[in-house]
Amino acid sequence: MKTKPKLPLLSTTLLCAALLCAATARAADKGTPVTVTPEMKGAGIVSSGLTLPKPPPVSGDRRKPVASWGKPLPYPIVIADRRNNRLIEVTPDKRIVWEFASPDLSYYRGNEDVNFSPDGRQLAVSEEDNYDLHIVDYESRTVTWTWGVPDTRGRGDKMLNYPDDAHLLEDGKFLTADIRNCRVLIIDPKTNQIATQWGKPGQCRHDPPRTLAWPNGATPMDNGDILVSEITDAWISRITREGKVVWSRHAPNVRYPSDAFPTADGKQVIVADFSKPGRVVIFDPATGKRTWEYFEREGEKALDHPSLARELPETGDVIVVDDLRNRIVVIDRQTKEIIWQYGITDTAGHTPGLMNYPDGLDLDVFRDWKGALQSRK
């Protein structure tokens, strides 16, 4: 009787590797449960304890914002207060006027990025270490949509692996960067289907839009193009909705680019360096050269893992989420001094004036909180 010949050692090794890869891929498609640590739960479900005013109606938008508060901060900000598992809105005079505490830690926990929808009525939220995305209705303070399986990482049906960034686009679709799956997704909340995918799980190299090297930022621009930030080699790329790369540049002098944004005029790019000490860089994509930088090595002005920086409209100053120092600061564009701060440096908490690992923000240009609060005096 003939016996089956033994495979050569090399072939056996390759076969085992192939089987292992296939098994790993199947596991990723099905999802892997994640152990929830005390750090991931943070402070639990907390509230500022304040009696909050009724929000004024929407009367502005990004193109025609409501009346400005002027310098140092022209508009209220909605903040993703990550380890407090809540969203809060803070006015330029540092009053909390709106708050959304986690309704249930099992599916809403660790909100790390937040942005208003184009009409100002909804908030897009991403949760990296809860592996899901949400839409929160601003008026009713309710979660109206969730995508992803909480505490389960994967790449199969409706699964994510460390989603960062959250934006609702003009057409109602949801934009996010799925970091560890090395892809950027545009999801249709109406059908729960992926409408667009750039990058491929398991292929983490810079060749947009075919493959992406650990993308952690995806930001829509006014004309519909999208800025994509890749961690590896600090790549920032501008890509059209159709998937055409307009330009791709290394962010100069940045080690870990986090959530690149266009400047107010749309001509340059501002990006935070998620490092210690951190920095903020503005650069011209036409030349790749820095045009402005904020960097302090130590002391009160130094940043510790800033996750987001944006140029403020009207003033040109820079607002920064300084994650690990538990604060949000506004930096004067000319003097590079901190001229506004919410949160006590290096102090975590949830009572008014305190945060616990703030990780994202957006400007409320939609509601005239200034007029509403003045009329109540």
Salt bridges, closest charged atoms under 4 A:
ASP29 OD1 - ARG155 NE 3.50
ASP81 OD2 - ARG86 NE 2.84
ASP93 OD2 - ARG95 NH2 2.60
GLU99 OE2 - ARG86 NH1 2.78
GLU127 OE1 - HIS134 NE2 3.04
GLU128 OE1 - ARG82 NH1 2.88
ASP129 OD2 - ARG82 NH2 3.44
ASP129 OD2 - ARG83 NH2 2.96
ASP132 OD1 - HIS134 NE2 3.50
GLU139 OE2 - ARG367 NH2 3.82
ASP151 OD1 - ARG109 NH2 2.67
ASP165 OD1 - HIS167 NE2 3.86
GLU170 OE2 - ARG63 NH1 3.66
ASP171 OD2 - LYS173 NZ 3.64
ASP171 OD2 - ARG241 NH2 2.94
ASP178 OD2 - ARG183 NE 2.79
ASP207 OD1 - ARG210 NH2 3.05
ASP225 OD2 - ARG238 NE 2.93
GLU230 OE2 - HIS206 ND1 2.76
ASP273 OD2 - ARG255 NE 3.98
ASP273 OD2 - ARG279 NE 3.97
GLU293 OE2 - ARG279 NH1 3.04
GLU293 OE2 - ARG290 NH1 3.11
GLU296 OE2 - LYS301 NZ 3.59
GLU300 OE2 - ARG327 NH1 3.31
ASP304 OD1 - HIS305 ND1 2.72
GLU311 OE2 - ARG333 NH1 2.64
ASP317 OD2 - LYS71 NZ 2.64
ASP322 OD2 - ARG327 NE 2.82
ASP332 OD2 - LYS71 NZ 3.05
GLU337 OE2 - LYS301 NZ 3.36
ASP346 OD2 - ARG325 NH2 2.83
ASP359 OD2 - ARG82 NH1 2.67
ASP362 OD2 - ARG62 NH2 3.12
ASP362 OD1 - ARG310 NH1 2.76
ASP364 OD1 - ARG367 NH1 3.77
